Amino acid sequence: MAHAVPTRGTSDRAPDTRPTALPDVFGPRTHRVAKWAVPVLAGLVYGYWAAANRRYGGPITGWNLLFGFLTALAFVVLYAAVRAVAARLPREGHAVLWGAFAGSALGFLYAQSGVAMFTCILASLLLAAAVAAALFYRYYTSEDAEGHRIS
């Protein structure tokens, strides 16, 4: 008995019924809240961390609290600005901008602990390069040739 030879792209199996994209388990309201809640919470943690580094284990003072809250405010504002600008950039600029933000954030925290400035700069550049490389790979593998995200 003769059978047809399957060609590329065809098979005898049933078509794959798995969805191609992950389901969105949260509603639009949850996404709107998370769009601002995540940066604010990250900013508060960052501000507390910077204030704790700056006081070197000493007592918490009013100036230390003010420094922490101002650092948190600056972090949230910069995070929002980077998120708004990065979405309009091509994948290379997008990755480099987030890498620069991450490296700068680490450098500021590290500088508050009182170590040598060369060490802060080196750690910041290493983190910035690692984040930029990782994000470039992510964006490069999840976009088509024109830079449109693959859904």
C-alpha positions as CSV (number, residue, x, y, z in Angstrom):
1,M,0.0,0.0,0.0
2,A,1.4,3.4,-0.9
3,H,1.4,6.5,1.3
4,A,2.1,10.1,0.5
5,V,5.3,11.4,2.0
6,P,4.6,14.3,4.4
7,T,6.2,17.6,3.2
8,R,7.7,20.2,5.4
9,G,5.1,21.9,7.6
10,T,2.6,19.1,7.4
11,S,2.0,16.2,9.7
12,D,-0.5,13.5,10.5
13,R,-1.0,14.9,14.0
14,A,-3.9,17.1,15.1
15,P,-3.1,20.8,14.9
16,D,-1.6,22.2,18.1
17,T,-4.4,23.8,20.1
18,R,-2.2,25.5,22.7
19,P,-2.5,29.3,22.7
20,T,0.4,31.2,21.3
21,A,0.4,34.0,23.9
22,L,0.1,33.8,27.7
23,P,-3.3,34.6,29.0
24,D,-3.8,37.9,30.7
25,V,-5.0,36.9,34.2
26,F,-5.4,40.5,35.5
27,G,-7.9,43.0,34.4
28,P,-7.3,46.5,33.0
29,R,-7.8,48.1,36.4
30,T,-5.2,45.9,38.0
31,H,-2.7,46.9,35.2
32,R,-3.5,50.6,35.7
33,V,-2.9,50.3,39.5
34,A,0.3,48.2,39.0
35,K,1.6,50.8,36.5
36,W,2.1,53.2,39.3
37,A,2.2,51.0,42.4
38,V,5.2,49.1,41.4
39,P,7.5,52.1,40.8
40,V,6.3,53.8,44.0
41,L,6.9,50.7,46.1
42,A,10.3,50.2,44.4
43,G,11.1,53.9,45.0
44,L,10.2,53.6,48.7
45,V,12.5,50.6,49.0
46,Y,15.3,52.4,47.1
47,G,14.9,55.5,49.3
48,Y,15.0,53.5,52.5
49,W,18.1,51.6,51.2
50,A,19.9,54.8,50.3
51,A,19.1,56.4,53.7
52,A,20.2,53.3,55.5
53,N,23.5,53.3,53.6
54,R,24.0,57.0,54.3
55,R,23.5,56.8,58.1
56,Y,26.1,54.0,58.4
57,G,24.1,52.2,61.1
58,G,23.7,55.3,63.2
59,P,20.4,56.7,64.6
60,I,17.6,57.7,62.2
61,T,17.3,61.5,62.1
62,G,14.9,63.9,60.4
63,W,17.5,64.7,57.7
64,N,17.9,61.0,57.1
65,L,14.2,60.6,56.6
66,L,14.1,63.6,54.3
67,F,17.0,62.2,52.3
68,G,15.2,58.9,51.9
69,F,11.9,60.4,50.8
70,L,13.6,62.7,48.3
71,T,15.7,59.8,46.9
72,A,12.5,57.8,46.6
73,L,10.8,60.7,44.8
74,A,13.7,61.1,42.4
75,F,13.8,57.4,41.7
76,V,10.0,57.3,40.9
77,V,10.2,60.4,38.6
78,L,13.3,59.0,36.8
79,Y,11.7,55.6,36.5
80,A,8.5,57.1,34.9
81,A,10.6,59.2,32.5
82,V,12.7,56.3,31.4
83,R,9.6,54.1,31.0
84,A,7.9,56.8,28.9
85,V,11.0,57.6,26.7
86,A,12.2,54.0,26.3
87,A,9.0,52.8,24.8
88,R,9.5,55.1,21.8
89,L,13.1,54.0,21.1
90,P,14.4,51.2,18.9
91,R,15.5,48.0,20.7
92,E,19.1,49.2,21.0
93,G,18.2,52.5,22.6
94,H,15.6,50.9,24.8
95,A,18.1,48.4,26.2
96,V,20.8,51.0,26.7
97,L,18.5,53.5,28.5
98,W,17.3,50.8,31.0
99,G,20.9,49.7,31.4
100,A,22.0,53.3,32.1
101,F,19.2,53.7,34.6
102,A,20.0,50.5,36.5
103,G,23.8,51.3,36.5
104,S,23.1,54.8,37.8
105,A,20.8,53.6,40.5
106,L,23.3,51.1,41.7
107,G,26.2,53.6,41.6
108,F,24.2,56.1,43.7
109,L,23.4,53.4,46.3
110,Y,27.0,52.2,46.4
111,A,28.3,55.7,46.7
112,Q,26.2,56.3,49.8
113,S,28.1,53.5,51.6
114,G,31.3,55.5,51.5
115,V,33.5,53.3,49.2
116,A,36.0,54.6,46.7
117,M,34.4,56.4,43.7
118,F,36.4,54.1,41.2
119,T,34.7,51.1,42.7
120,C,31.2,52.7,42.4
121,I,31.9,53.6,38.7
122,L,33.2,50.1,37.9
123,A,30.3,48.4,39.5
124,S,27.8,50.7,37.8
125,L,29.4,50.2,34.4
126,L,29.4,46.4,34.8
127,L,25.7,46.3,35.9
128,A,24.7,48.7,33.1
129,A,26.5,46.6,30.5
130,A,24.9,43.4,31.8
131,V,21.4,44.9,31.9
132,A,21.7,46.4,28.5
133,A,23.0,43.2,27.0
134,A,20.3,41.1,28.6
135,L,17.5,43.5,27.6
136,F,18.9,43.8,24.0
137,Y,18.8,40.0,23.7
138,R,15.2,40.0,25.1
139,Y,14.0,42.7,22.7
140,Y,15.9,41.3,19.8
141,T,14.3,37.8,20.2
142,S,10.8,39.2,20.8
143,E,10.6,41.7,17.9
144,D,10.4,41.3,14.2
145,A,12.9,42.9,11.8
146,E,11.0,46.3,11.8
147,G,11.1,46.5,15.6
148,H,7.4,45.6,16.2
149,R,6.7,43.4,19.2
150,I,5.6,39.9,18.4
151,S,2.4,39.0,20.2
